[in-house]
Amino acid sequence: MGIHDRKYMNKPPIGGASGLPKTITARFVLICAVLFLADKLSNGQLGQFALYDFKAVRSFEIWRLITPAFFHTQSQIIWVLISFYIFYSLGNFLESNLGSNRFLNLLSFSILGHSLIALFVPVSGMGYFDGIVSSTFLAYGLILGPQKFKLMLFFVLPLTLSGHMLVGFTVGLIVLQCFSVWQMGLPMLGGCAAVYIFISQYQMGKSINLFKFLEKKSKPRNTDAKARPFQPNTVQRNFQIVDDEPEGSDDLDAYIQEKVDPILEKIAKSGMSSLTKEEKQILENAKKKMGPK
């Protein structure tokens, strides 16, 4: 089995063979769309049970700290559809750069930031989705930094902005909302502050994982109790062990399975940005050994 036959090298596109969404972004949008439709069909009864309510949370309806993430504060269908589109576009960019695991943690941080501030704000009937969209704008701008991109204002007017400009624009709009509707604006600021902390830690090389306790511990690949014999065909260069090129297709396949497969699994889970310098070098060496496909 060659490298191009591995399952993570042949992932189906979004939707896959079964037509179901495979990314965190697509699943999140699908859940929000289904709940929005169910709320409309129930004449708002679902929203009354799931939206954030200050008094209800004080009465130990704890689920209201999380469920508002899937609901809008405003129910105009045009704005809901636009917000779904914006989140889907930005979310796919963030997920492809951060990896699905980090993107899920990013969303969780935004929800926790909203909930923490909302605990001190006497507001009812509030959804977090609008604030989560603002958080994705902030994360997008922080990752781009000084890089420039084009933004279609109102889907008509093209604007050229940098990532830093987008961050300032997003925070400015939320601050203005705090002056007009402070009960809604303050939780959004909390969500953006949480996302800023998450992205800042990520850019410093630190990974925050709220779901680490759910990860299974990987078993050692070599179950043989005996120590591996010394390999005479390895050469030490700059304090790194570099294997000589394997001879034959069987040796190449064994090299890929032992060295390359774990790195490709890591890419599929956490994205290219999670690789170390040594892991990137292993991939480059493997590419040279295989030659042109």
Secondary structure as GFF3:
##gff-version 3
##sequence-region A 1 293
A	DSSP	three_ten_helix	3	5	.	.	.	ID=ss1
A	DSSP	three_ten_helix	7	9	.	.	.	ID=ss2
A	DSSP	alpha_helix	24	41	.	.	.	ID=ss3
A	DSSP	alpha_helix	45	50	.	.	.	ID=ss4
A	DSSP	beta_strand	52	53	.	.	.	ID=ss5
A	DSSP	alpha_helix	54	58	.	.	.	ID=ss6
A	DSSP	three_ten_helix	62	65	.	.	.	ID=ss7
A	DSSP	three_ten_helix	67	70	.	.	.	ID=ss8
A	DSSP	alpha_helix	77	98	.	.	.	ID=ss9
A	DSSP	alpha_helix	100	118	.	.	.	ID=ss10
A	DSSP	beta_strand	124	126	.	.	.	ID=ss11
A	DSSP	alpha_helix	129	144	.	.	.	ID=ss12
A	DSSP	beta_strand	148	153	.	.	.	ID=ss13
A	DSSP	beta_strand	157	162	.	.	.	ID=ss14
A	DSSP	alpha_helix	163	180	.	.	.	ID=ss15
A	DSSP	alpha_helix	182	203	.	.	.	ID=ss16
A	DSSP	three_ten_helix	212	214	.	.	.	ID=ss17
A	DSSP	beta_strand	234	237	.	.	.	ID=ss18
A	DSSP	beta_strand	240	243	.	.	.	ID=ss19
A	DSSP	alpha_helix	248	255	.	.	.	ID=ss20
A	DSSP	pi_helix	256	260	.	.	.	ID=ss21
A	DSSP	alpha_helix	261	270	.	.	.	ID=ss22
A	DSSP	three_ten_helix	272	274	.	.	.	ID=ss23
A	DSSP	alpha_helix	277	290	.	.	.	ID=ss24
###
